[in-house]
Amino acid sequence: MATKNTVLLTRRWPKVVEDALAERYDLKINETDVPLDAAAMQHAFETADAVLATVTDKISPACLNSSERRTKIIGNYGVGFSHIDIDAARSAGVVVTNTPDVLSECTADIAMTLMLMTCRRAGEGEREVRSGQWTGWRPTHLVGSRLSGKTLGVIGFGRIGQETARRAHHGFGMKVLAHNRSAINSETLQQTSAVQLDTVEELLQQSDFVTLHCPGGVQTRHLINAQRLALMKTGAFLINTARGEVIDEAALVDALRDGKLGGAGLDVFEQEPKVHAGLLELENAVLLPHLGSATAETREAMGLRVMKNLDAFFAGQTPPDQVV
Ligand code: DGY
């Protein structure tokens, strides 16, 4: 009988997927479910044929360039892969795959959740009720701003950006502006009733809500900085379900504190799981613990998608979601 390839999970996965992987592979699981440190990650790369990593792992050139490296494929559990040194993977000849499509709708749902929570002051209201401070209905109590009919600027018009635009336009009658690195095809623009703008600056100036759906990494680090925040409409709302590093958090705290922005809804942070102390103090910041893809259906689908890529790779085929 042929020996099974060794596959290492850096975190716990949905049971159904762990079971399916265990049937096909010699599966090793980081049972502690605590992120591996650099030494443990190096060991993983020296002992497993495949490392199934995720956003909490930092995959550095040290692991990829190790002369003892056994790993030939990193199956990333997630669509974003800015935590993997892609150039090092490419030059080492290590294949990297991700999990597009399956999490787009759930992540768009979280973007809408954050929009509604910020403009309708839902976080503040919840804290008030739970702390016993609510004194009853009154016409001037926790008055927020309306979402319906407002202008939404979407930065990054890939699958998640488009799903968010669809919800915003068809569900809430929002006017959609889009900024994207490449031209958006006319059919996609039509389906979402979006208008593509050439620059981030134009989009920021014209939007009541701005939602980020671009990839993370060095190219988009601090794309939203103090200068760009200053261009936003006074009282506008900023939503981030992409990657924390896209926003300069210190500049965002200033913009929220001085009333330039009406609010921010964040599902991702620059130093996860650490959150900027300034954000924690602000009533107009809604903060979620990276929940974008966190539904049972999606987390299972993500795992099965990684497995599909792995199966293709070990069968000598090109994995369907190969990014390197
Ligand atoms: C993703 O898929 O990129 C999620 O943010 C989890 O990594």
py3Dmol code that shows the C-alpha trace and the ligand (Angstrom):
import py3Dmol

protein = """\
ATOM      1  CA  MET A   1       0.000   0.000   0.000  1.00  0.00           C
ATOM      2  CA  ALA A   2       1.319   3.457  -0.933  1.00  0.00           C
ATOM      3  CA  THR A   3       2.320   5.608   2.026  1.00  0.00           C
ATOM      4  CA  LYS A   4       0.005   8.512   2.688  1.00  0.00           C
ATOM      5  CA  ASN A   5       1.223  12.074   2.367  1.00  0.00           C
ATOM      6  CA  THR A   6       1.625  13.868   5.669  1.00  0.00           C
ATOM      7  CA  VAL A   7      -0.626  16.876   6.056  1.00  0.00           C
ATOM      8  CA  LEU A   8      -0.400  19.275   8.984  1.00  0.00           C
ATOM      9  CA  LEU A   9      -3.239  21.490  10.210  1.00  0.00           C
ATOM     10  CA  THR A  10      -1.909  24.553  12.025  1.00  0.00           C
ATOM     11  CA  ARG A  11      -5.305  25.106  13.745  1.00  0.00           C
ATOM     12  CA  ARG A  12      -8.431  23.028  14.481  1.00  0.00           C
ATOM     13  CA  TRP A  13     -10.864  22.805  11.549  1.00  0.00           C
ATOM     14  CA  PRO A  14     -14.550  21.796  11.353  1.00  0.00           C
ATOM     15  CA  LYS A  15     -14.758  18.146  12.415  1.00  0.00           C
ATOM     16  CA  VAL A  16     -16.287  16.918   9.184  1.00  0.00           C
ATOM     17  CA  VAL A  17     -13.306  18.251   7.234  1.00  0.00           C
ATOM     18  CA  GLU A  18     -10.734  16.950   9.718  1.00  0.00           C
ATOM     19  CA  ASP A  19     -12.383  13.519   9.404  1.00  0.00           C
ATOM     20  CA  ALA A  20     -12.362  13.650   5.604  1.00  0.00           C
ATOM     21  CA  LEU A  21      -8.682  14.663   5.559  1.00  0.00           C
ATOM     22  CA  ALA A  22      -7.788  11.891   8.019  1.00  0.00           C
ATOM     23  CA  GLU A  23      -9.275   9.302   5.658  1.00  0.00           C
ATOM     24  CA  ARG A  24      -7.038  10.390   2.786  1.00  0.00           C
ATOM     25  CA  TYR A  25      -3.877  11.616   4.477  1.00  0.00           C
ATOM     26  CA  ASP A  26      -1.572  11.020   7.409  1.00  0.00           C
ATOM     27  CA  LEU A  27      -3.100  13.937   9.292  1.00  0.00           C
ATOM     28  CA  LYS A  28      -1.279  15.811  12.045  1.00  0.00           C
ATOM     29  CA  ILE A  29      -3.287  18.402  13.951  1.00  0.00           C
ATOM     30  CA  ASN A  30      -2.068  21.175  16.221  1.00  0.00           C
ATOM     31  CA  GLU A  31      -4.451  20.037  18.965  1.00  0.00           C
ATOM     32  CA  THR A  32      -3.673  23.073  21.153  1.00  0.00           C
ATOM     33  CA  ASP A  33      -5.279  25.354  18.538  1.00  0.00           C
ATOM     34  CA  VAL A  34      -2.778  28.021  19.597  1.00  0.00           C
ATOM     35  CA  PRO A  35      -0.818  29.588  16.699  1.00  0.00           C
ATOM     36  CA  LEU A  36       2.484  27.783  16.083  1.00  0.00           C
ATOM     37  CA  ASP A  37       5.583  29.754  17.027  1.00  0.00           C
ATOM     38  CA  ALA A  38       8.462  30.186  14.559  1.00  0.00           C
ATOM     39  CA  ALA A  39      10.267  27.018  15.708  1.00  0.00           C
ATOM     40  CA  ALA A  40       7.111  24.875  15.524  1.00  0.00           C
ATOM     41  CA  MET A  41       6.304  26.273  12.084  1.00  0.00           C
ATOM     42  CA  GLN A  42       9.813  25.479  10.885  1.00  0.00           C
ATOM     43  CA  HIS A  43       9.383  21.942  12.231  1.00  0.00           C
ATOM     44  CA  ALA A  44       6.059  21.688  10.381  1.00  0.00           C
ATOM     45  CA  PHE A  45       7.746  22.585   7.104  1.00  0.00           C
ATOM     46  CA  GLU A  46      10.458  19.997   7.730  1.00  0.00           C
ATOM     47  CA  THR A  47       8.080  17.137   8.561  1.00  0.00           C
ATOM     48  CA  ALA A  48       4.877  17.569   6.535  1.00  0.00           C
ATOM     49  CA  ASP A  49       4.299  17.253   2.785  1.00  0.00           C
ATOM     50  CA  ALA A  50       1.537  19.846   3.033  1.00  0.00           C
ATOM     51  CA  VAL A  51       1.033  22.591   5.603  1.00  0.00           C
ATOM     52  CA  LEU A  52      -2.574  23.777   5.828  1.00  0.00           C
ATOM     53  CA  ALA A  53      -2.130  27.270   7.206  1.00  0.00           C
ATOM     54  CA  THR A  54      -4.384  30.233   7.870  1.00  0.00           C
ATOM     55  CA  VAL A  55      -4.392  33.969   8.583  1.00  0.00           C
ATOM     56  CA  THR A  56      -2.930  33.567  12.095  1.00  0.00           C
ATOM     57  CA  ASP A  57       0.233  31.937  10.727  1.00  0.00           C
ATOM     58  CA  LYS A  58       3.219  33.922   9.547  1.00  0.00           C
ATOM     59  CA  ILE A  59       4.898  31.938   6.783  1.00  0.00           C
ATOM     60  CA  SER A  60       8.391  33.392   6.537  1.00  0.00           C
ATOM     61  CA  PRO A  61      11.301  32.831   4.125  1.00  0.00           C
ATOM     62  CA  ALA A  62      13.055  30.884   6.928  1.00  0.00           C
ATOM     63  CA  CYS A  63      10.497  28.043   6.663  1.00  0.00           C
ATOM     64  CA  LEU A  64      10.335  28.167   2.888  1.00  0.00           C
ATOM     65  CA  ASN A  65      14.099  28.236   2.340  1.00  0.00           C
ATOM     66  CA  SER A  66      15.043  25.624   4.935  1.00  0.00           C
ATOM     67  CA  SER A  67      17.441  23.044   3.463  1.00  0.00           C
ATOM     68  CA  GLU A  68      15.438  20.429   5.411  1.00  0.00           C
ATOM     69  CA  ARG A  69      12.102  21.508   3.935  1.00  0.00           C
ATOM     70  CA  ARG A  70       9.707  18.662   3.063  1.00  0.00           C
ATOM     71  CA  THR A  71       6.600  20.779   2.401  1.00  0.00           C
ATOM     72  CA  LYS A  72       5.645  21.167  -1.243  1.00  0.00           C
ATOM     73  CA  ILE A  73       2.265  22.852  -0.874  1.00  0.00           C
ATOM     74  CA  ILE A  74       0.661  25.374   1.490  1.00  0.00           C
ATOM     75  CA  GLY A  75      -3.112  25.000   1.412  1.00  0.00           C
ATOM     76  CA  ASN A  76      -4.298  28.275   2.867  1.00  0.00           C
ATOM     77  CA  TYR A  77      -7.598  28.171   4.744  1.00  0.00           C
ATOM     78  CA  GLY A  78      -8.906  31.570   3.646  1.00  0.00           C
ATOM     79  CA  VAL A  79      -8.970  33.750   0.569  1.00  0.00           C
ATOM     80  CA  GLY A  80      -6.433  36.348   1.779  1.00  0.00           C
ATOM     81  CA  PHE A  81      -2.810  35.207   1.877  1.00  0.00           C
ATOM     82  CA  SER A  82      -0.791  38.302   2.814  1.00  0.00           C
ATOM     83  CA  HIS A  83       0.535  36.346   5.840  1.00  0.00           C
ATOM     84  CA  ILE A  84       2.510  34.111   3.451  1.00  0.00           C
ATOM     85  CA  ASP A  85       5.750  35.399   1.909  1.00  0.00           C
ATOM     86  CA  ILE A  86       4.611  34.797  -1.638  1.00  0.00           C
ATOM     87  CA  ASP A  87       7.898  35.786  -3.310  1.00  0.00           C
ATOM     88  CA  ALA A  88       9.788  33.331  -1.102  1.00  0.00           C
ATOM     89  CA  ALA A  89       7.229  30.596  -1.852  1.00  0.00           C
ATOM     90  CA  ARG A  90       7.541  31.241  -5.568  1.00  0.00           C
ATOM     91  CA  SER A  91      11.329  31.138  -5.593  1.00  0.00           C
ATOM     92  CA  ALA A  92      11.376  28.041  -3.384  1.00  0.00           C
ATOM     93  CA  GLY A  93       8.906  26.327  -5.749  1.00  0.00           C
ATOM     94  CA  VAL A  94       6.282  25.824  -3.031  1.00  0.00           C
ATOM     95  CA  VAL A  95       2.712  25.831  -4.334  1.00  0.00           C
ATOM     96  CA  VAL A  96       0.192  28.044  -2.505  1.00  0.00           C
ATOM     97  CA  THR A  97      -3.592  27.686  -2.835  1.00  0.00           C
ATOM     98  CA  ASN A  98      -6.457  29.659  -1.288  1.00  0.00           C
ATOM     99  CA  THR A  99     -10.250  29.385  -0.887  1.00  0.00           C
ATOM    100  CA  PRO A 100     -12.021  31.964  -3.067  1.00  0.00           C
ATOM    101  CA  ASP A 101     -15.804  32.109  -3.732  1.00  0.00           C
ATOM    102  CA  VAL A 102     -17.030  30.082  -0.756  1.00  0.00           C
ATOM    103  CA  LEU A 103     -16.756  32.933   1.755  1.00  0.00           C
ATOM    104  CA  SER A 104     -17.813  35.888  -0.390  1.00  0.00           C
ATOM    105  CA  GLU A 105     -21.468  35.996   0.680  1.00  0.00           C
ATOM    106  CA  CYS A 106     -20.831  35.570   4.406  1.00  0.00           C
ATOM    107  CA  THR A 107     -18.105  38.218   4.380  1.00  0.00           C
ATOM    108  CA  ALA A 108     -20.420  40.603   2.516  1.00  0.00           C
ATOM    109  CA  ASP A 109     -23.066  39.907   5.182  1.00  0.00           C
ATOM    110  CA  ILE A 110     -20.590  40.983   7.874  1.00  0.00           C
ATOM    111  CA  ALA A 111     -19.774  44.157   5.912  1.00  0.00           C
ATOM    112  CA  MET A 112     -23.510  44.985   5.865  1.00  0.00           C
ATOM    113  CA  THR A 113     -23.772  44.113   9.576  1.00  0.00           C
ATOM    114  CA  LEU A 114     -20.980  46.579  10.335  1.00  0.00           C
ATOM    115  CA  MET A 115     -22.536  49.301   8.171  1.00  0.00           C
ATOM    116  CA  LEU A 116     -25.858  48.989   9.961  1.00  0.00           C
ATOM    117  CA  MET A 117     -24.288  48.675  13.406  1.00  0.00           C
ATOM    118  CA  THR A 118     -22.204  51.818  12.959  1.00  0.00           C
ATOM    119  CA  CYS A 119     -24.795  54.117  11.417  1.00  0.00           C
ATOM    120  CA  ARG A 120     -27.630  52.914  13.697  1.00  0.00           C
ATOM    121  CA  ARG A 121     -25.415  52.943  16.798  1.00  0.00           C
ATOM    122  CA  ALA A 122     -26.269  49.319  17.608  1.00  0.00           C
ATOM    123  CA  GLY A 123     -23.084  48.660  19.596  1.00  0.00           C
ATOM    124  CA  GLU A 124     -23.692  51.663  21.806  1.00  0.00           C
ATOM    125  CA  GLY A 125     -27.313  50.645  22.312  1.00  0.00           C
ATOM    126  CA  GLU A 126     -26.409  47.083  23.234  1.00  0.00           C
ATOM    127  CA  ARG A 127     -23.842  48.273  25.770  1.00  0.00           C
ATOM    128  CA  GLU A 128     -26.403  50.663  27.261  1.00  0.00           C
ATOM    129  CA  VAL A 129     -29.054  47.970  27.725  1.00  0.00           C
ATOM    130  CA  ARG A 130     -26.625  45.427  29.186  1.00  0.00           C
ATOM    131  CA  SER A 131     -25.144  47.906  31.628  1.00  0.00           C
ATOM    132  CA  GLY A 132     -28.592  48.829  32.972  1.00  0.00           C
ATOM    133  CA  GLN A 133     -28.195  52.446  31.801  1.00  0.00           C
ATOM    134  CA  TRP A 134     -31.223  52.513  29.477  1.00  0.00           C
ATOM    135  CA  THR A 135     -33.842  54.909  30.822  1.00  0.00           C
ATOM    136  CA  GLY A 136     -36.492  54.304  28.135  1.00  0.00           C
ATOM    137  CA  TRP A 137     -37.641  55.581  24.764  1.00  0.00           C
ATOM    138  CA  ARG A 138     -37.297  59.268  23.930  1.00  0.00           C
ATOM    139  CA  PRO A 139     -37.253  61.184  20.632  1.00  0.00           C
ATOM    140  CA  THR A 140     -33.614  62.211  20.988  1.00  0.00           C
ATOM    141  CA  HIS A 141     -32.184  58.894  22.152  1.00  0.00           C
ATOM    142  CA  LEU A 142     -29.225  57.326  20.240  1.00  0.00           C
ATOM    143  CA  VAL A 143     -30.231  58.933  16.966  1.00  0.00           C
ATOM    144  CA  GLY A 144     -28.093  57.581  14.133  1.00  0.00           C
ATOM    145  CA  SER A 145     -28.004  58.055  10.369  1.00  0.00           C
ATOM    146  CA  ARG A 146     -30.005  56.314   7.702  1.00  0.00           C
ATOM    147  CA  LEU A 147     -28.339  53.740   5.455  1.00  0.00           C
ATOM    148  CA  SER A 148     -31.019  53.370   2.771  1.00  0.00           C
ATOM    149  CA  GLY A 149     -30.466  55.506  -0.299  1.00  0.00           C
ATOM    150  CA  LYS A 150     -26.962  56.633   0.674  1.00  0.00           C
ATOM    151  CA  THR A 151     -23.828  56.344  -1.469  1.00  0.00           C
ATOM    152  CA  LEU A 152     -21.530  53.384  -0.864  1.00  0.00           C
ATOM    153  CA  GLY A 153     -17.926  53.411  -2.082  1.00  0.00           C
ATOM    154  CA  VAL A 154     -16.459  49.922  -2.554  1.00  0.00           C
ATOM    155  CA  ILE A 155     -12.651  49.723  -2.724  1.00  0.00           C
ATOM    156  CA  GLY A 156     -11.673  46.422  -4.338  1.00  0.00           C
ATOM    157  CA  PHE A 157     -14.411  45.084  -6.602  1.00  0.00           C
ATOM    158  CA  GLY A 158     -13.613  41.367  -6.497  1.00  0.00           C
ATOM    159  CA  ARG A 159     -16.087  38.717  -5.428  1.00  0.00           C
ATOM    160  CA  ILE A 160     -16.643  40.035  -1.891  1.00  0.00           C
ATOM    161  CA  GLY A 161     -16.853  43.660  -3.018  1.00  0.00           C
ATOM    162  CA  GLN A 162     -19.448  42.710  -5.616  1.00  0.00           C
ATOM    163  CA  GLU A 163     -21.542  40.712  -3.128  1.00  0.00           C
ATOM    164  CA  THR A 164     -21.504  43.677  -0.767  1.00  0.00           C
ATOM    165  CA  ALA A 165     -22.500  46.048  -3.591  1.00  0.00           C
ATOM    166  CA  ARG A 166     -25.381  43.751  -4.572  1.00  0.00           C
ATOM    167  CA  ARG A 167     -26.733  43.691  -1.034  1.00  0.00           C
ATOM    168  CA  ALA A 168     -26.334  47.425  -0.611  1.00  0.00           C
ATOM    169  CA  HIS A 169     -27.983  48.305  -3.908  1.00  0.00           C
ATOM    170  CA  HIS A 170     -30.765  45.741  -4.168  1.00  0.00           C
ATOM    171  CA  GLY A 171     -31.468  45.509  -0.425  1.00  0.00           C
ATOM    172  CA  PHE A 172     -30.994  49.102   0.685  1.00  0.00           C
ATOM    173  CA  GLY A 173     -31.294  51.166  -2.495  1.00  0.00           C
ATOM    174  CA  MET A 174     -27.753  52.454  -2.126  1.00  0.00           C
ATOM    175  CA  LYS A 175     -25.926  54.116  -4.982  1.00  0.00           C
ATOM    176  CA  VAL A 176     -22.668  52.209  -5.538  1.00  0.00           C
ATOM    177  CA  LEU A 177     -19.286  53.629  -6.532  1.00  0.00           C
ATOM    178  CA  ALA A 178     -16.421  51.234  -7.131  1.00  0.00           C
ATOM    179  CA  HIS A 179     -12.662  51.488  -7.313  1.00  0.00           C
ATOM    180  CA  ASN A 180     -10.641  48.551  -8.602  1.00  0.00           C
ATOM    181  CA  ARG A 181      -7.099  48.006  -9.911  1.00  0.00           C
ATOM    182  CA  SER A 182      -8.403  46.720 -13.247  1.00  0.00           C
ATOM    183  CA  ALA A 183     -11.424  47.651 -15.365  1.00  0.00           C
ATOM    184  CA  ILE A 184     -14.668  46.111 -14.113  1.00  0.00           C
ATOM    185  CA  ASN A 185     -16.636  44.432 -16.886  1.00  0.00           C
ATOM    186  CA  SER A 186     -19.878  46.090 -17.914  1.00  0.00           C
ATOM    187  CA  GLU A 187     -22.054  43.111 -16.959  1.00  0.00           C
ATOM    188  CA  THR A 188     -20.756  43.200 -13.377  1.00  0.00           C
ATOM    189  CA  LEU A 189     -21.279  46.961 -13.199  1.00  0.00           C
ATOM    190  CA  GLN A 190     -24.810  46.528 -14.497  1.00  0.00           C
ATOM    191  CA  GLN A 191     -25.696  43.767 -12.003  1.00  0.00           C
ATOM    192  CA  THR A 192     -24.617  45.929  -9.095  1.00  0.00           C
ATOM    193  CA  SER A 193     -25.613  49.279 -10.656  1.00  0.00           C
ATOM    194  CA  ALA A 194     -22.097  50.413  -9.813  1.00  0.00           C
ATOM    195  CA  VAL A 195     -20.094  53.232 -11.362  1.00  0.00           C
ATOM    196  CA  GLN A 196     -16.337  52.686 -11.546  1.00  0.00           C
ATOM    197  CA  LEU A 197     -14.154  55.607 -10.472  1.00  0.00           C
ATOM    198  CA  ASP A 198     -10.506  55.946 -11.467  1.00  0.00           C
ATOM    199  CA  THR A 199      -9.108  57.026  -8.126  1.00  0.00           C
ATOM    200  CA  VAL A 200      -9.547  56.159  -4.457  1.00  0.00           C
ATOM    201  CA  GLU A 201      -9.596  59.903  -3.774  1.00  0.00           C
ATOM    202  CA  GLU A 202     -12.702  60.521  -5.917  1.00  0.00           C
ATOM    203  CA  LEU A 203     -14.471  57.621  -4.248  1.00  0.00           C
ATOM    204  CA  LEU A 204     -13.657  58.852  -0.741  1.00  0.00           C
ATOM    205  CA  GLN A 205     -14.909  62.359  -1.524  1.00  0.00           C
ATOM    206  CA  GLN A 206     -18.262  61.158  -2.863  1.00  0.00           C
ATOM    207  CA  SER A 207     -19.206  58.311  -0.492  1.00  0.00           C
ATOM    208  CA  ASP A 208     -21.296  58.284   2.685  1.00  0.00           C
ATOM    209  CA  PHE A 209     -20.033  54.780   3.467  1.00  0.00           C
ATOM    210  CA  VAL A 210     -16.719  53.297   2.324  1.00  0.00           C
ATOM    211  CA  THR A 211     -16.142  49.550   2.499  1.00  0.00           C
ATOM    212  CA  LEU A 212     -12.740  47.920   1.934  1.00  0.00           C
ATOM    213  CA  HIS A 213     -12.444  44.686  -0.040  1.00  0.00           C
ATOM    214  CA  CYS A 214      -8.949  44.910  -1.506  1.00  0.00           C
ATOM    215  CA  PRO A 215      -6.201  42.365  -0.714  1.00  0.00           C
ATOM    216  CA  GLY A 216      -3.790  43.053   2.158  1.00  0.00           C
ATOM    217  CA  GLY A 217      -0.020  43.151   1.823  1.00  0.00           C
ATOM    218  CA  VAL A 218       2.692  45.715   1.159  1.00  0.00           C
ATOM    219  CA  GLN A 219       0.932  47.324  -1.798  1.00  0.00           C
ATOM    220  CA  THR A 220      -2.188  48.243   0.142  1.00  0.00           C
ATOM    221  CA  ARG A 221      -0.587  48.882   3.564  1.00  0.00           C
ATOM    222  CA  HIS A 222      -2.071  52.123   4.953  1.00  0.00           C
ATOM    223  CA  LEU A 223      -3.995  52.774   1.748  1.00  0.00           C
ATOM    224  CA  ILE A 224      -6.368  54.597   4.084  1.00  0.00           C
ATOM    225  CA  ASN A 225      -4.088  57.047   5.876  1.00  0.00           C
ATOM    226  CA  ALA A 226      -4.550  60.488   7.465  1.00  0.00           C
ATOM    227  CA  GLN A 227      -4.505  62.296   4.098  1.00  0.00           C
ATOM    228  CA  ARG A 228      -7.139  60.037   2.600  1.00  0.00           C
ATOM    229  CA  LEU A 229      -9.310  60.068   5.734  1.00  0.00           C
ATOM    230  CA  ALA A 230      -9.298  63.876   5.477  1.00  0.00           C
ATOM    231  CA  LEU A 231     -10.856  63.565   2.007  1.00  0.00           C
ATOM    232  CA  MET A 232     -13.871  61.635   3.288  1.00  0.00           C
ATOM    233  CA  LYS A 233     -17.177  63.416   3.868  1.00  0.00           C
ATOM    234  CA  THR A 234     -17.581  64.661   7.412  1.00  0.00           C
ATOM    235  CA  GLY A 235     -19.725  62.120   9.251  1.00  0.00           C
ATOM    236  CA  ALA A 236     -19.013  59.302   6.756  1.00  0.00           C
ATOM    237  CA  PHE A 237     -18.547  55.677   7.847  1.00  0.00           C
ATOM    238  CA  LEU A 238     -15.572  53.413   7.124  1.00  0.00           C
ATOM    239  CA  ILE A 239     -15.956  49.616   7.074  1.00  0.00           C
ATOM    240  CA  ASN A 240     -13.109  47.082   6.932  1.00  0.00           C
ATOM    241  CA  THR A 241     -13.597  43.343   6.456  1.00  0.00           C
ATOM    242  CA  ALA A 242     -10.447  42.966   4.306  1.00  0.00           C
ATOM    243  CA  ARG A 243      -7.151  43.185   6.205  1.00  0.00           C
ATOM    244  CA  GLY A 244      -6.207  45.386   9.159  1.00  0.00           C
ATOM    245  CA  GLU A 245      -3.055  46.760   7.572  1.00  0.00           C
ATOM    246  CA  VAL A 246      -5.073  48.544   4.865  1.00  0.00           C
ATOM    247  CA  ILE A 247      -5.982  51.240   7.434  1.00  0.00           C
ATOM    248  CA  ASP A 248      -3.524  53.315   9.466  1.00  0.00           C
ATOM    249  CA  GLU A 249      -5.306  52.646  12.778  1.00  0.00           C
ATOM    250  CA  ALA A 250      -3.689  55.562  14.634  1.00  0.00           C
ATOM    251  CA  ALA A 251      -4.942  57.971  11.948  1.00  0.00           C
ATOM    252  CA  LEU A 252      -8.382  56.360  12.080  1.00  0.00           C
ATOM    253  CA  VAL A 253      -8.564  56.866  15.857  1.00  0.00           C
ATOM    254  CA  ASP A 254      -7.857  60.587  15.324  1.00  0.00           C
ATOM    255  CA  ALA A 255     -10.529  60.857  12.625  1.00  0.00           C
ATOM    256  CA  LEU A 256     -13.114  59.138  14.831  1.00  0.00           C
ATOM    257  CA  ARG A 257     -12.153  61.127  17.909  1.00  0.00           C
ATOM    258  CA  ASP A 258     -12.362  64.553  16.281  1.00  0.00           C
ATOM    259  CA  GLY A 259     -15.702  63.812  14.596  1.00  0.00           C
ATOM    260  CA  LYS A 260     -14.359  63.770  11.038  1.00  0.00           C
ATOM    261  CA  LEU A 261     -15.862  60.293  10.623  1.00  0.00           C
ATOM    262  CA  GLY A 262     -19.282  59.303  11.913  1.00  0.00           C
ATOM    263  CA  GLY A 263     -18.067  55.816  12.711  1.00  0.00           C
ATOM    264  CA  ALA A 264     -15.965  52.836  11.744  1.00  0.00           C
ATOM    265  CA  GLY A 265     -16.929  49.184  11.597  1.00  0.00           C
ATOM    266  CA  LEU A 266     -13.922  46.885  11.778  1.00  0.00           C
ATOM    267  CA  ASP A 267     -13.700  43.107  11.537  1.00  0.00           C
ATOM    268  CA  VAL A 268      -9.917  43.092  11.043  1.00  0.00           C
ATOM    269  CA  PHE A 269      -7.023  44.873  12.775  1.00  0.00           C
ATOM    270  CA  GLU A 270      -3.404  45.777  12.150  1.00  0.00           C
ATOM    271  CA  GLN A 271      -2.013  43.607  14.988  1.00  0.00           C
ATOM    272  CA  GLU A 272      -4.658  40.903  15.492  1.00  0.00           C
ATOM    273  CA  PRO A 273      -5.716  39.898  18.072  1.00  0.00           C
ATOM    274  CA  LYS A 274      -4.414  43.140  19.598  1.00  0.00           C
ATOM    275  CA  VAL A 275      -6.691  46.112  19.025  1.00  0.00           C
ATOM    276  CA  HIS A 276      -5.473  49.729  19.124  1.00  0.00           C
ATOM    277  CA  ALA A 277      -6.236  51.076  22.623  1.00  0.00           C
ATOM    278  CA  GLY A 278      -7.761  54.226  21.095  1.00  0.00           C
ATOM    279  CA  LEU A 279     -10.357  52.184  19.209  1.00  0.00           C
ATOM    280  CA  LEU A 280     -11.411  50.344  22.347  1.00  0.00           C
ATOM    281  CA  GLU A 281     -12.358  53.648  23.987  1.00  0.00           C
ATOM    282  CA  LEU A 282     -14.467  55.000  21.144  1.00  0.00           C
ATOM    283  CA  GLU A 283     -18.255  54.630  21.139  1.00  0.00           C
ATOM    284  CA  ASN A 284     -18.382  55.210  17.368  1.00  0.00           C
ATOM    285  CA  ALA A 285     -16.177  52.208  16.559  1.00  0.00           C
ATOM    286  CA  VAL A 286     -17.857  48.823  16.122  1.00  0.00           C
ATOM    287  CA  LEU A 287     -15.270  46.078  16.624  1.00  0.00           C
ATOM    288  CA  LEU A 288     -15.746  42.434  15.647  1.00  0.00           C
ATOM    289  CA  PRO A 289     -13.234  39.582  16.102  1.00  0.00           C
ATOM    290  CA  HIS A 290     -12.562  38.692  12.417  1.00  0.00           C
ATOM    291  CA  LEU A 291     -15.951  37.025  11.859  1.00  0.00           C
ATOM    292  CA  GLY A 292     -16.237  37.511   8.077  1.00  0.00           C
ATOM    293  CA  SER A 293     -16.345  33.841   7.124  1.00  0.00           C
ATOM    294  CA  ALA A 294     -17.535  32.528  10.494  1.00  0.00           C
ATOM    295  CA  THR A 295     -20.599  30.458   9.629  1.00  0.00           C
ATOM    296  CA  ALA A 296     -20.716  26.674   9.922  1.00  0.00           C
ATOM    297  CA  GLU A 297     -21.583  26.364   6.228  1.00  0.00           C
ATOM    298  CA  THR A 298     -18.736  28.568   5.058  1.00  0.00           C
ATOM    299  CA  ARG A 299     -16.055  27.239   7.389  1.00  0.00           C
ATOM    300  CA  GLU A 300     -16.858  23.704   6.209  1.00  0.00           C
ATOM    301  CA  ALA A 301     -16.859  24.789   2.575  1.00  0.00           C
ATOM    302  CA  MET A 302     -13.469  26.476   3.071  1.00  0.00           C
ATOM    303  CA  GLY A 303     -12.000  23.259   4.471  1.00  0.00           C
ATOM    304  CA  LEU A 304     -13.422  21.163   1.649  1.00  0.00           C
ATOM    305  CA  ARG A 305     -12.040  23.660  -0.849  1.00  0.00           C
ATOM    306  CA  VAL A 306      -8.544  23.292   0.634  1.00  0.00           C
ATOM    307  CA  MET A 307      -8.931  19.510   0.424  1.00  0.00           C
ATOM    308  CA  LYS A 308      -9.960  19.708  -3.244  1.00  0.00           C
ATOM    309  CA  ASN A 309      -6.778  21.641  -3.988  1.00  0.00           C
ATOM    310  CA  LEU A 310      -4.682  19.188  -2.010  1.00  0.00           C
ATOM    311  CA  ASP A 311      -6.203  16.176  -3.752  1.00  0.00           C
ATOM    312  CA  ALA A 312      -5.495  17.727  -7.158  1.00  0.00           C
ATOM    313  CA  PHE A 313      -1.913  18.555  -6.196  1.00  0.00           C
ATOM    314  CA  PHE A 314      -1.111  15.059  -4.916  1.00  0.00           C
ATOM    315  CA  ALA A 315      -2.767  13.564  -8.028  1.00  0.00           C
ATOM    316  CA  GLY A 316      -0.233  15.479 -10.115  1.00  0.00           C
ATOM    317  CA  GLN A 317      -2.746  18.066 -11.365  1.00  0.00           C
ATOM    318  CA  THR A 318      -2.748  21.860 -11.111  1.00  0.00           C
ATOM    319  CA  PRO A 319      -4.817  22.789  -8.051  1.00  0.00           C
ATOM    320  CA  PRO A 320      -7.888  24.833  -9.068  1.00  0.00           C
ATOM    321  CA  ASP A 321      -7.101  27.675  -6.668  1.00  0.00           C
ATOM    322  CA  GLN A 322      -3.341  27.860  -7.085  1.00  0.00           C
ATOM    323  CA  VAL A 323      -2.106  31.410  -6.414  1.00  0.00           C
ATOM    324  CA  VAL A 324       1.629  30.580  -6.658  1.00  0.00           C
TER     325      VAL A 324
END
"""
ligand_1 = """\
7
DGY
C -9.959 35.187 4.575
O -10.448 34.229 4.005
O -9.124 35.910 4.050
C -10.413 35.438 5.973
O -10.139 36.740 6.360
C -9.742 34.465 6.920
O -8.417 34.424 6.591
"""
view = py3Dmol.view(width=600, height=400)
view.addModel(protein, "pdb")
view.setStyle({"model": 0}, {"cartoon": {"style": "trace"}})
view.addModel(ligand_1, "xyz")
view.setStyle({"model": 1}, {"stick": {}})
view.zoomTo()
view.show()
